[in-house]
Amino acid sequence: MRTKAQEATILKIGLGAGVSFSDGNSDSDGGGLFYTIEPGVSVTKNLDINFRFEDAATQIDGELFSTDIESYTLNGQYYFSEGDFRPYVSTGFGLYKSESYYSGSNIKFGLYPGVGFNYGFFTLNLNYNIIPNTERPVNATDNYFSIRIGGFFTIRSRPSPPKGS
């Protein structure tokens, strides 16, 4: 007997945008905006593996968008159900590139745990991005919370015929 995951490969392309908030230990003293592009593949009916590109802009000393943080990461999302409403937990890791007027450019390895849900093609996601300390006049991090809303498109490959037919 073949499962649905064996019947078709599901490719997914997610697009989203949202708001980010500094954790209080960074150069950033307020929120910011970001967008995400996230192609991925369903490995099983409950597990997706994705590549995430995210570009977040935050503010320093009231100057809007004075820090830019790009991330290039891999993540996994584990879904708890198979219906239209699909809550999940996720974790990801990869490279974060931070650029600001105050500290120049830095590339660090970081990670992010998250939770969220999909409903139909709509998605809501909460992440906490953990980025190591950066050498600055004040020892600070670029850690930030993010709340993303978006949607995704799926592409299903054709099922392969059963063996022996």
N, C-alpha and C positions, 0 to 999 in steps of 0.2 A: 504494500500500500504506500502510495506516495503522499507526502505532505504538501501543503500549499507552498511552502518555501522551496520544495524541490520542483514544483510545477513551473514556477516562474521566478526569474531574477527580478527584483524590484530595485530600480535606481531611483534616487530621490534627489531633487534639487530644492533646497530651502532658501528663502529670502526673508529677511527680517530687519527691523529697526527698533530702537528703543532708547531708554535713558540709562545712564550709568551714574553711580554715586561713589565718591571716594570713601575709603574706610576711616578717614581722619588722621592717618599717619603718612600722608603723602604731600607732595607739592600742591596738589589739587585741593582747593577749598570749597568745591561745590560740585554740582552735577555736570553732566555732559550728554552728548548724543552719540549714537553709534549705528552702524549698519553691518549686516552679516550676509555672507554668501556661503552656503553649506551644502555641497554635493555629498551624496553618500550612497550606501548600498545596504539592503536588508540581508543580513547573514542568516538569520532565522526569523520566525514569525514574531519573536520577542526581542531581537537584538539588531540594532543598526550600527554601522560604523561609518563615520562622517569625517570629512576634511572641512575645517572651519576657517574662513578668512573673515576677520572682524577689524573694523577701523573705528576706534573710539576717540572722540575729542572731548577734553575736559577743560576746566577753567582754573587759572591761578590768579590770586589777588584780584578777582573780579573781572579779569580779562577773558572773555569768552573764547573758547577753542585755542588756548595758548599751549596745551599739551596734546600730543597725538600719540595714541598707542595702537599699533597694528599687531594682530596676532595671526599666526599660521599654525594651526593645531589639528590633531587627530582626537576624536572623541567617540565614545560608545554610549548608546542610549538603550537602557533595558526597560521594556514596556511590561506593565502588569496585567494588561487585558488586550483583547483582540477586537473589540467592538468599535463603534464610531468614536467613543470617548476613551482615549488611551493615555493614562498617566504614566510617567516614566521618571527614572533617576538616570543621571549621566555623570560622566567624568571625562576630562580631556587633559591633554598636555601638549606642549610645543613651544615655539619661539614667540617672544613678545618683543617688539621693537618700539621703544619709547623715544619720542623727540619732544624737547621743550626748549624754550628760550633760555631757561635757567640752568639746565643741565646738559644740553646738547643731545646727542644720540646715544642710546644704549640698547644692546640686544641681550636679553635674558631668557633662560628657560623657565617656564611657569606651568601652572596647572589650574584646573577649575572643576570643582564639583557643582552639580546642578540638579534641579527638579523642574518638571514641567508637565504639560499635557498637550496632546493633539486632539482636535475635534474636527472630524472631516479633514479638510485641507488646512485648517487654521491651527496655529501653534502658539503657546505661551510658555516662556522659559525664564527661570531665575538662575543666575550663576554667581559665584564668587570667584573672581580671578585673583590668584595668588602669584605675585611676582616678587622675586627677591629684592633686597635692599639695593639701592643704587647710590654710588658715591656722589654726594651733593653737599652744598654748604651745611645742610641739615640731613642727617641720616634718615632717609625716607623710603617708602615703598610706593609702587604704582598700583597696589591692590585696589580693586573696585568691585562693587556689586553691579549687576546688570539685570534689567528687566526687558525682555524682548517679546514683541508680538510679530507675527508674520504668517507666512503660508508656505506650502511646498507643493511641488508637482512631482508626480510619479510616472515612471516609464517601466512598463512590464515587458520582459522578453517573452517570446513564445515558449510554451511548455515543450520540453523535449519529449519525444515519443517514448513509451515504456520499452524497456529492453526486450528483445525477442519478437517485436512486431514489425 
